[in-house]
Amino acid sequence: MQAKNGDAVSVHYTGRLVTGEQFDSSAGREPLAFTVGAGQMIKGFDAAIPGMAIGDKKTITIAAADAYGEKDPAAIIQFPKENVPADMKLEPGMQLTLSNQYGQPVPVVVIEVQDTVIVLDANHHLAGQDLVFDIELVTIN
């Protein structure tokens, strides 16, 4: 039996940057469960599953466009420094969480601290990166 769109599957995986740096893995955890083709996974990962059988393993490289997308210049935000508590020490590389207009959390990274604004990057931290995944199909339901 091979996985196809609409199947509920579970996989073990390890995700790496093309430099070899690991950014995520299911090792030591339950396998990742999702429905193939339902848009629950990044496009390139989802597209790799159809045709796999239980126990199959593969390594795939996903271009940034089919992963978390390219970096979006519109996601670079200039946040008024006056809206930050005076006792808060901000430094480049620091991770913060803002809220969007719906009250949902938006993770950002401080890029630069200027006199009147803080420059923040709201892109996903893997945006603009090609990714490599080792995948093992564990179950098909």
Secondary structure, 3 states (H helix, E strand, C coil): CECCCCCEEEEEEEEEECCCCEEEECCCCCCEEEECCCCCCCHHHHHHCCCCECCCEEEEEECHHHCCCCCCHHHEEEEEHHHCCCCCCCCCCCEEEEECCCCCEEEEEEEEECCCEEEEECCCCCCCCCEEEEEEEEEEC
